[in-house]
Each structure stands twice: as C-alpha cells, then as structure tokens.
Amino acid sequence: MKLIFALSKHNLNLSKAEVLSIFPGKSKLVNNLLFLDSRKTYFRRLAYTKKVYQHLFTCTRATLTMALKKFDWNKHYSHSFCIRSFGKDHVKDREIADTVWDYLKKPVVNLVKPKTEFHFYFDKNQVYCGLLIDKMQEPFEKRKAHLRPILHPSSLHPRLARCLVNLTGAISTQSTIVDPFCGTGGILIEAGLMDFRVIGYDIDDLMLKFADKNLKHFKVKYQLRKKDSTTLRIGYRYIVADLPYAISTKKVDLEKLYSAFLKNLKKTLKVRAVIGFPSFIKHKKLIKTAKLKLKAEYSYYLHKSLSKTICVIEP
C-alpha cells in the first residue's frame, strides 16, 4: 500500500528515522510528508508521526479539478465524508467537497465525526491527496515525569523515550528491550506499553524502588535488577539507554563511565542499541574506541543548556 506519513516538524530527521526503522523501504520526503510503500499497519507505535494516509493520487494545482472528476471516490467512501486541505494558498475545503460530492453515491457530509476523511496537501505546484487511515492520539502528555508517582527531573519526555525504542527496529512483542541505566523507568514504561518484554538495570537501590512504583502505576510487566551496566555479561538483542549526565554528588567521570559501558556493550549487544549522549560528550571517539558501529545519529534539543545526541549503534 502506498502510504503518506505526516511527520512532526519538531525534528524531521528523527521523525523520518523513526518511521523507517519500523517501516523500512524506499521513501520520499516532501516537507513533512513521508511517502513510502508498506503493508505493515502498526502505526500507533510511532511517536513523531501525526497522521497516516493511504496515498490516493498526486496532481498539479492546474490539473486538480480534472483529477477530482476522474478519481473513483466511491471505492474509498463509507457512510459520510469531509474534506481537509492544508498548505500555503490551498483551495478551500468547501470547493473541493462540492466537486467530490457530485461523484459520490449517496453522499453525506459530516464535519464532526466523518467515517471518511480525504485530506489534500498543497506544496508549491503539487497537490497530494490521501485517505486518512489513522491519527496518532497516544496520551504522551499524561505520562510526563511530573505526573508519575515518582518524579525525576532528568527523565526523558515519553514521546522521545518511545521514539528511542522504535529506533531499535524491534517489531515482535516477543522481543526484549533492556535499559541498563533505567533510573525511574521512563524508557521501560514506553517499551512495556508497546507490549515488549522489558528489563531494567541500575546500581542505585533508590532508583530501582522508584522505577518499581512507576512501572506498577502504568501496569507494565517488567523485571528490575541491581546490576552495573559496565559489567553485564548477558547478551541482548535490543538495548535502549539515556546515559546519566548529572551525577555530581558522586563525582563520576562521565567519559570513563561511558567508555566502560560501551566496551562492555561490544561484548553483549546482539543487534542494535539506541543510546542518548549529552551533546557535550565526544561520543564518536568513545564509540570508535569500543569498536562499535555508529549507524546513525540525531541531534535533539532539550533546552538552552542541554541537547542530546541520539546514536543508533550496532556491534
């Protein structure tokens, strides 16, 4: 099926990478619209996609009226419909709807809860028409750190945590997602809500206690263990971690910690790891020294004093 993913504009590179991690294939990006072919349908896993469409046709502005008259709308119409148009100098919804109406059997317009939505995106001289398949309505905001039973100020936004899990490319719910720096459990919550098996490690008893409360609150099945991420000996296919960066009370040398973790990761990683580094760390040197492969990296702005570099790593 030819699909259009309407991506979040917050970070287009990351949004595109997330989609292609679980819907691999040849793609084309036009502004924030990602076009690709796929038969997979688990769209609601995505964190940085707003809507998904079946791509119906592309035409020019000049040929739009002709395209509207030639297209078989009844093949995709069910019960009621509405038209939505987007983009600079787009044609008004009503104008398009009037033409589509003429070519539908028993047309019914419903602007509130239509069964069928035809969306039109106008980009310069091109017009892209899609049948709305799915809207992303995952309640990420309700899972933000300050709304969990236990708050930790450095916890990732749930949307970003979900994206990191997706970047592993893990598909089967029989897969296990491991976070070796689990903290209060933000990444594990998102992976668990996606029905993956989840395991969290941490060396801090208090963090494990906090993670236990948060994971129970969201009814996630999980395993938590007190272990040092630099000495793990168990191999895992998928590892996701947001590396700690503010351990001032313990005066930990972050580069030394990261280096030890990555060298151990080389021994235990089977398929792919997605690791978040603070941007002030020279991550490429550390990854190279550990003899790991940096497959991709993405910058993510958090606030004026901190950005992250999200790295996709393979053994």
Secondary structure in CASP SS format (residue, H / E / C, confidence):
PFRMAT SS
TARGET T0000
AUTHOR 0000-0000-0000
METHOD secondary structure of the structure
MODEL  1
M C 1.00
K E 1.00
L E 1.00
I E 1.00
F E 1.00
A E 1.00
L E 1.00
S C 1.00
K C 1.00
H C 1.00
N C 1.00
L H 1.00
N H 1.00
L H 1.00
S H 1.00
K H 1.00
A H 1.00
E H 1.00
V H 1.00
L H 1.00
S H 1.00
I H 1.00
F C 1.00
P C 1.00
G C 1.00
K C 1.00
S E 1.00
K E 1.00
L E 1.00
V E 1.00
N C 1.00
N C 1.00
L E 1.00
L E 1.00
F E 1.00
L E 1.00
D E 1.00
S C 1.00
R C 1.00
K C 1.00
T C 1.00
Y C 1.00
F H 1.00
R H 1.00
R H 1.00
L C 1.00
A C 1.00
Y C 1.00
T E 1.00
K E 1.00
K E 1.00
V E 1.00
Y E 1.00
Q E 1.00
H E 1.00
L E 1.00
F E 1.00
T E 1.00
C E 1.00
T E 1.00
R C 1.00
A C 1.00
T C 1.00
L H 1.00
T H 1.00
M H 1.00
A H 1.00
L H 1.00
K H 1.00
K H 1.00
F C 1.00
D C 1.00
W H 1.00
N H 1.00
K H 1.00
H C 1.00
Y C 1.00
S C 1.00
H C 1.00
S C 1.00
F E 1.00
C E 1.00
I E 1.00
R E 1.00
S E 1.00
F E 1.00
G C 1.00
K C 1.00
D C 1.00
H C 1.00
V C 1.00
K C 1.00
D H 1.00
R H 1.00
E H 1.00
I H 1.00
A H 1.00
D H 1.00
T H 1.00
V H 1.00
W H 1.00
D H 1.00
Y C 1.00
L C 1.00
K C 1.00
K C 1.00
P C 1.00
V C 1.00
V E 1.00
N C 1.00
L C 1.00
V C 1.00
K C 1.00
P C 1.00
K C 1.00
T E 1.00
E E 1.00
F E 1.00
H E 1.00
F E 1.00
Y E 1.00
F E 1.00
D E 1.00
K C 1.00
N C 1.00
Q E 1.00
V E 1.00
Y E 1.00
C E 1.00
G E 1.00
L E 1.00
L E 1.00
I E 1.00
D E 1.00
K E 1.00
M C 1.00
Q C 1.00
E C 1.00
P C 1.00
F H 1.00
E H 1.00
K H 1.00
R H 1.00
K C 1.00
A H 1.00
H H 1.00
L H 1.00
R C 1.00
P C 1.00
I C 1.00
L C 1.00
H C 1.00
P C 1.00
S C 1.00
S C 1.00
L C 1.00
H C 1.00
P H 1.00
R H 1.00
L H 1.00
A H 1.00
R H 1.00
C H 1.00
L H 1.00
V H 1.00
N H 1.00
L H 1.00
T C 1.00
G C 1.00
A C 1.00
I C 1.00
S C 1.00
T C 1.00
Q C 1.00
S C 1.00
T E 1.00
I E 1.00
V E 1.00
D E 1.00
P C 1.00
F C 1.00
C C 1.00
G C 1.00
T C 1.00
G C 1.00
G H 1.00
I H 1.00
L H 1.00
I H 1.00
E H 1.00
A H 1.00
G H 1.00
L H 1.00
M C 1.00
D C 1.00
F C 1.00
R E 1.00
V E 1.00
I E 1.00
G E 1.00
Y E 1.00
D E 1.00
I C 1.00
D C 1.00
D H 1.00
L H 1.00
M H 1.00
L H 1.00
K H 1.00
F H 1.00
A H 1.00
D H 1.00
K H 1.00
N H 1.00
L H 1.00
K H 1.00
H H 1.00
F C 1.00
K C 1.00
V C 1.00
K C 1.00
Y C 1.00
Q E 1.00
L E 1.00
R E 1.00
K E 1.00
K C 1.00
D C 1.00
S C 1.00
T C 1.00
T C 1.00
L C 1.00
R C 1.00
I C 1.00
G C 1.00
Y E 1.00
R E 1.00
Y E 1.00
I E 1.00
V E 1.00
A E 1.00
D E 1.00
L C 1.00
P C 1.00
Y C 1.00
A C 1.00
I C 1.00
S H 1.00
T H 1.00
K H 1.00
K C 1.00
V C 1.00
D C 1.00
L H 1.00
E H 1.00
K H 1.00
L H 1.00
Y H 1.00
S H 1.00
A H 1.00
F H 1.00
L H 1.00
K H 1.00
N H 1.00
L H 1.00
K H 1.00
K H 1.00
T H 1.00
L E 1.00
K E 1.00
V E 1.00
R E 1.00
A E 1.00
V E 1.00
I E 1.00
G E 1.00
F E 1.00
P E 1.00
S C 1.00
F C 1.00
I C 1.00
K C 1.00
H H 1.00
K H 1.00
K H 1.00
L H 1.00
I H 1.00
K H 1.00
T H 1.00
A C 1.00
K C 1.00
L C 1.00
K E 1.00
L E 1.00
K E 1.00
A E 1.00
E E 1.00
Y E 1.00
S E 1.00
Y E 1.00
Y E 1.00
L E 1.00
H E 1.00
K C 1.00
S C 1.00
L E 1.00
S E 1.00
K E 1.00
T E 1.00
I E 1.00
C E 1.00
V E 1.00
I E 1.00
E E 1.00
P C 1.00
END
